[in-house]
Amino acid sequence: MSRSGRFLFFLGIVVMVVELIANIVSIVRFSSINAVGMNWGSTIAMLFGSFFQGGTLMGLGKIIELLGRKR
C-alpha cells in the first residue's frame, strides 16, 4: 500500500508541473495572438486550475500511506 501511495504522490507532482507548463505556454500563445490580451481573472484561473488534479492525486497518495501505517 505504501508504494502505491508514494507513486500517486509523485505522480501528482509530475501532473502539476506538466499542466502548469502547458498552461503557461497556452497563456503566452493567447496573449501573442490577441493584441488586447487575456483577462487577468481567466489567466489566474488557468494557473491555479493546474494544481487541482495534481493536488487530488497527492491527497489520495497521502491517505493511502496513512491507511497503510495504521495496519
N, C-alpha and C positions, 0 to 999 in steps of 0.2 A: 504494500500500500504506500509505503514511503517513497518508492521510486516513481510511482505514477503521480504522486503529489508534487514531487520535485520537478518532474517532467512538465506538468501543467503550469507550474510557477514559471519556469524558464521559457516555456512556450508563450506564456502571457507577455513576458518581457520582449521576446522577439516580435510578437504580433504588434505590440505598442510601437516599437521602433520602426518597423516596416510601414505601418499605417501612418505614422507621423511623417516619415519621409515622403510617402506618396501624397499626403495631404499638402505638405509644403510645396511639392512640385506642382500640384494642381493649382494652388493659390498663385504661384508665380506665373503659371501659364494663363490663368484667368485675368490676372492683373495686366499682363502684357498684351492680351487681345483687346480688352476694353480700355478705352482712353480714360474713362471715369474711374474704373477700378471697382473692387468688390465692396460691399457693405462691411463695416467693421464687425457688426454682430454676426454675420454669416462666417466671416473669417475666424473669429474666436470660437464659434460653434463647431466649425470643421476641425480646428486644432484640438479642442477638448473632447470632441467626439471620438478621436482616435484612441483615447485612453479607456474607453468603455469596455470594449471586447477583451483587451489585454488584462484589464483590471478584474474582469469577471473570471477569466482563466486563472489569474493569480490567486484570487479569493477561493476558488474551488480547490486549487492545489493546497493552500494552507489548511482548509477544512479537512481535506483528506489526510494531510500529515497529522493534524491534531487528533483525528479519529483513530489513526494508526498508533499513536502514542498511548492512548488510553487503554489499549488492549494489553 
